[in-house]
Amino acid sequence: MVNELNRLISEFCPDGVDYVPLYTVMDYEQPTKYIVNDTNYNDSYQMPVLTAGQSFILGYTNEDTGIYVASKENPVIIFDDFTTSFHWVNFNFKVKSSAMKMLTLKTGGQAIFRYLFHAMNNIQYNPVDHTRQWIEKYSKFKIPLPPLPVQREIVQILDNFAELTAELTAELTAELTARKKQYEYYCNRLLTFSSDVPRAAIGEFAECYAGATPKTNITEYWENGTIPWMSSGEVNNRVITSTEQKITQIGYDNSSTKMMPPHTVVVALAGQGKTRGMVAITRIELCTNQSLCSIVVNNSTTSNYLYYYLQTQYQQLRSISSGDGTRGGLNLQMIKNYVIPLPSLDEQARIVSILDKFDTLTTNITQGLPAEIEARQKQYEYYRDKLLTFKNISEELA
């Protein structure tokens, strides 16, 4: 394809191309008549409500008037008039806000609409003022406009690249989903026990501690801190090898938080959203805030086993907690009294070994997925920049 593009450039525009402002090749329409009346969205409805921002599809409405009609044959670009974010749309929709423009191809021009979309993606501009951007600034940006055969070839190359990236993302996501299901299957199977396996309350074989938060309005408790301090939100990371915040020694000395050893199992007693009842395990020495229960087991095998077992108890832990709101939660006594199966250390080690392998595999895919997508995106951006860079005839003549 690149060879074909080079041939077309040599044939149609060997000396360069004209650079033209976007407003000369694109029309815009205000979205007023397409704005949704009722924002009580429901997934059972059919009509998508769009934003030109990152969210894109806000929800679905049952309104059947004021529809913007778009299709593969007649697409539109929705453009956020404040952030300059934009999306290619080829299906019918309504919009949430008037702070956008509907961009279409000017009739009678020498441009391919999809080419303009790729060219817009290549514009490097970050608005700093909260003003309407399209008319005042963005539409005046100039883009290279090669002859139609060259535009067509560039579109084919970039669309193929984007399609391959989408396929890879879908494959990796499917692989991740399959591995997670496999992990959950083995986790539930390995951690379901017959009645003859001994049971014990956590407080019978472990110590439970709550943390504390140094006063946040005292700078010297936090500034240039070196002691890892874990907040309740970080329990989502599952395996804790570092913390987002650190406190100073004086901050530690002036709070009731305690240092916990590596291999401490941490349970969220409270927290925003779905945090309460989630479980993590530490691999470093740290202290925590008051919304976390630190479970210290003398034997590291039992610690890892407890971490995996309590992951299967998320719904049960939430069901025994007090209240449903953010402030409702578990407490140390609930954790101490929580009874779990306690097989032999050899059996615990066997279970941990199997689940460690699945967990590592799933984690590697989870971490690798965004990294691979980002690498593909950078590769796409690199080639897009190369493909959309031409000699400017006007500058050459000047």
N, C-alpha and C positions, 0 to 999 in steps of 0.2 A: 504493500500500500504506500509506504513512504517513497519507494522508487517511482511509483505512478504519480504521486504528488509532485515529486521533483520534475518529472517529465512535463506535467501540466504547467507548472510554474515557468519552466523554460520555454514552453510554447506560448502561454498566454500573458505572462507578466515578468519577463526576465529582468526588466529594469526597475521593478518595484510596483507599488500599488498606491492608490489614493487612500488617505485617512479621512474619514468623514465623521461628523458629530452624530450621535445616536438619534437625535431628533429628526435628522434628515431621512432616516430609514425606518423609524418606528413611530406609531401613533399611540396616544394614551387615552384612557377613558376613566372618569371618576367612578368609584364603586357604589355610589349612593343608592341606586335602585336595586342593588343586589344584597344589601345588608339584611341579616336575619333579624326578625322581630323578637323572637323568644329564644333566650339562651338556655332553656331547660333541655339540654341535649339528651338523646337516648340512642343507644347502639342499635335498637330495633328499627329506628328510622332509616330512610334510604339516602337522603340528600346530605352530603358532607358540607360542613361549614369550615372554611379555610382562613388561615392567617398567612401573611407573607413572611412571618418570623419563623423561628426554628421549629415551633410546634407543628406547623403546617395544617394538619387536620385537628381542629378543636373538638369536634363532635359531629353528631348527626341530627338533622331536624326533619320534621314532617311537613314543613312549609313547601308548597308547590307553585308559588308565584315568585316573581323577582329572581328567577334562576339565570345564572350566567351559563350559556350553552357553549360548551367547548368539546372538541373531539380530536382524534388523531389527525384528521384533515384540517381542522381549524383550532389549533391550540392557542393558548394565551400565556403570557408571563405575568404573574402577580408580583408586584414590587412594593416593598415596605417603604413608605415615603420618608420615614425617619431614620431607619437603620440601614437602608439600601439592600437588605436581604431580599431574595427573590426566588420564585419557584416556577418551574415549567408545569403547566396543567393542561391535560387533554381529556377532561371529563367534566360533566355538569356540576355546578356547585353554587353555594352562597358564601358570603363573607361576613366576618364579625365586625370589622372596623372600617371607617372611612379613611383611615390613614394609609392608603395604598393607591396604587395606580394599576390599571389593567393595560398591559402593553401588547400591541399587535403590530404586524408588519404593514408598512405603508404600501398601498397599491401602486403598481406601476414602477416600483423600484427594482434595482439590480442587486437584491439581497435575498438570501435564504434565511428564514426566520430562525431555524435551529442553529445556523452559523452565528447569528447575532447573540443567541443565548450563550454559546460557548465563548464568544468574544467578551460579553459582559462578565462572565466568570473570570476572565483574565484581567479585568480592571482592578488595580490595586488602590483602594480608597476606603478609608475609615472615617465616617463623619464625626466631627467633634462638636457641632452645634445642633441643637434640637430644632431644626427647621425642615420644611418640606424640601426634599432633596431633588426630586426628578426634574422639575422645571428650572430651578435655580442653578443646579450644578450638574447632576448626573447625566442628564440628556445632552449636555454639551461636551462630554468626554468623546474623544475621537477614537475610532477603531479602524484597523486596516480593512479595506473592502476589495478583495481580489475578484477576478472574473468568476462567474457562476460555476464553471467546471472545477475551479480550484476550491471554492467554498464547499461544493458538494463532496469533494474528496476529503477535505478536512473534517467535515461533519461525520462522514462514514468512519474515519479513523478514531475520532474522539468518542463517538457513540459506541463503537465496538469495544474500545478500552473500558468505558463505563459499564457496559454490559458484562464484560469479563470480571470486573471488580464486583459487580452485584452478584454474579454467579458464585464467585469465591466466597463472598460474605455469607450467602445462603448455605453453601456447603459446610463452612466452618460452624455456622450457627446450628445447623442440623446435627453435626457431629457433637457439638457441645451438649445439645438437648439429649441426644442418645446416651452420652456418657453420664449425664446427670441422672437420667432415669435408671441406668444400669447401677450407678452408685447408690441411689435410693433403694433399689431392689435388694442389693446385697446388704446394705446397711440395716434395713428392716428385717431381713432374713437372719443375719448374724446376731442381731440384738433383740430377737424374740426368744424367750426362754421358757422352758417347761417349769412346772410348779416345784420340781425337786431342786432347782437351783436356788442357793441361799439368797435371801434378801437382807438389805440393811439400809437404815436411814443414813443419809449422807453425813450427818453429825456424828455417827458412830465411828467413822473411819477418816474423817477430815475435819479441819478447822475452817470456819467461815468468818470472813471479815468484811466490813463495809469500809469504804474509803471516805475521803472528804475533799473539799475544794478550798484552797487558800483564798483569802479575800481578793476578788478580782480587781478591786479599786486601789490596791496597794502595788505599785509598779515593781518594787524590789522583790516581791514574791514571785514574779514572772519573768522580768526582763533578764535576758542572758541566762536563763535557767538551764541546768544540765541534768536534772532528775526527770526521767520519763514519767509522765502523768497521763493516765488513760481516761477519756470521757466515755459516756455511755454510748454515743453514736459510733464509736470505733469498734464496738462489738461486731458490727457488720463485716469487718475485715477478717473475722474468724481466727486466723493465726496471727498473733501480734508480735511483730519483730521490731517495731518502732512505734512511737506515738506522735500525734500531731503537735502536742504541746509539751513543754518541759517547765518544771518549777525550780526555783532556787533552793539552796539549803535552808535559808531563813524562812522561805515560804513553807517548806516541809516542816520545819521545827515549830511553826506557828499554826499548824493545822493538825487534825487528828488522823490524817491519812497515814497508812503504813506501807513500808516496802514489802512487796510480794516477790517470792522467788520465781525463776523460770519454771514452766510447766504448771502454772497456776491456772485453774479453770475459772473463767469469769462469766457470770450470769447477769444480764441486765435486769435489775429490779424494777426500773421505770425507764421512760424515755419516749421520744416522739414516735408517732405512727406505730409501726410493727416491731419496734425495738425490744419492748418488754418481753422477756422470756428467751431472747436470743442468747447464744452461747459462743464463747471464744476461748482460746488457750494461748497463754503467753509463752514466748521463747526468750524473753529477757526479764531482768529484774525491773520492776516498776511499781508505782503506786496508782491508785484510782480515785475517782470521785465517789460521792455518796450513793449514786444510783447504780453502783455495781457491787455485786457480791463476789468476793474472791474466795475460791475454795482451794485450800492447800492440802494436798495429799502427800504423805511421806514417800510413797512409791510412785515413780514416774510412769510406770506401766499402767497403774490404776488411774493416774491422772489423765493419760491419753484415752483410756477406755471410757472414763467418766465424760470426757469431752464429746466423744462420739455418741455415747448413749444419750446424754442430755440434748443433743441435737434432734433426736427422735421424739423428744418430750415437749417440743415447743408449744403445741396446742394445750397439752395437759398443764404445763406451767402457767400459761395465760388463764386457763379456766379456774385455777385456784387463787389467782391474784385478786386483790381487792379493787373493785371498780373497773369501769371500761375506759375511762378517759386517760389523758396523759398522766395525771397525777395518781391515778389508781395504780397499784403495783404490788410486787412481791416484797417480802422482807426476809431478814436473815433466818428467822425462826422457821418460816415456810420452807426455805432451802434445806436447813438442817433436818427437818422432819421428813423431807421427800425420800421415799423408799425406792431403791433401785435393785435390780438383780446384781449379784456380786459373784460371778463364777471364779474359778481358780485363777491364779496369776498366769499360769501357762495358757489357759483358754483366753484370758484377756489379751495376752501378748499375740496370740494367733489372730484374734479379731482385729486388733490394732494394725497388725502387719498387712492384712488384706485391705482394710479400709484406707490405710496410708497410701497404698499403691493407686487405688481408685481416686483418692483425693488429690494426689500429685498430678495424675493424668488430667483430671477435670480442671485443676487450677492452672496447669500449663496451657490448656486450650483456652480457658477464660482469659488469661493474661495475654496469650498470643493473638487472640482474635482482634482486639482493638489495635494491637501493634501491627498486625498484617494489613488491616484495613487502612491504617494511617500510612503505611509504606506504599500501598497501592495508590492512595490518594495523592501522595507527594510525587509519585512517578507520573500519574496522570497530569498533575499540575506542571511538572517539568516539560512533558511532551506538548501539552497545550500551549505553553509559553513559546516553545520552539516553533510549533506549527503556525502560531498567530503572530509571529514576528517577521515583518517584511520591510524592505527598503521603502521609505516614504518618497514618492515621486515629487511632491511639493517641495520637500526639503532638498532633494537632489537638484531640482531646477533653481531653487534659491541660491 
